[in-house]
Amino acid sequence: MEEILLHIDEFINTILASLGAYGPILGCLLILVESVVPILPLSVFITLNFISFGHIVGFIVSYILTVAGCSLAFYISRRVLTKRFDYLTKRFEKNRALKFVRQFSNIKLKHLVLVLAFPFTPAFLVNIFSGVSNMEYKKFLTAALIAKPFMVYFWGYVGVTLIDSLTHPIYLLKVLIIMTIAYVLSSIVNKKLDLD
């Protein structure tokens, strides 16, 4: 699986390099698509934005597009998958996985932020779960707005694999610091907005 992802990564980099000035535009569009099609490597597109636009603008562009991509996936899930999901829930009432997804709207804001901020979370699943559950969009958007800067920071500046993070204490420490800041910030925001 890792070899396949490396080949996809090389292929995308080759295409983006051959596009010249249009490469960064495609990279930006692919960030949006990645929220719906999870096989695309988000870390590559964020890195590309950092290289193309510089660290500050690259960070801002990646952040905005990542949040927009999450919102797009949430909207598509709510519009397209909700009826199908409701049908499956009624048909398989005792299925624990379906019950879990249905109850996903009850997740506390600070926990949702932690899930979205963790760099190795399959965010597309969180987007889908949030969309098909009864979660309010305001809660989902607030969590994404708080969490995604930390995720973008990780992929733009740290950018290591989960195995590297677990085997090198300095990377693990950086992840823990990111998660702690995200948790504290979400707790403060929730006290003001009362989204739980």
C-alpha positions, 0 to 999 in steps of 0.5 A: 500500500505504501508503494502505491501511495509513493507512486501516486505521490510521484505521479502528482508531483510530476504533473504539477511540475509540468504545469508550471504556473498552473501547478499551484492552482491545481494543487489548491483544487486538489486540496478541495477534492481530497476532502471527498476522495481520500486516496489523494495525499493532502500532505503533498498539496499543503507542501506544494502550497508552502513551496509555491506561495511561501510559508505565510500565504501557503499556510493561509491558502491551505487552511482556507481550502482545507476548511472549504473541502471539509464543508464541501464533504459535509454538504455532499454527505448531508445532501446525498448520503443522509437518506441512504444512511437513514434507510440502512439505520432502520433496516439494520437497527442493531448494527453498532457501527450505524448507531455510532455514526448516528450518535456522532452528532453528540460528540463534544466540540473539544473532542471533535476538534481533537479528532480533526486536528490529529494529523493522521485522522482520516478526515474524510470519514469525520466529514461524512459522519458529521454530514449524515448525523444530526450534527449542526453545521455551525458546530462542525464548521467551528471545529474545523476552523479551530482544528485545521490550522494545527493540521496544516501546520503539522503537514507544512512544517513537520510533515512526517509519517505516523511511524516516524512520529511514534519512533522519534520523541520530538515529533510525538512531542510536537503532535502532543503540543498541537493537540493540547493547544487545540483542546484548550482553544476549543474549550474556550470557544465552546464556553463562549458559543455553547455548541455542545 
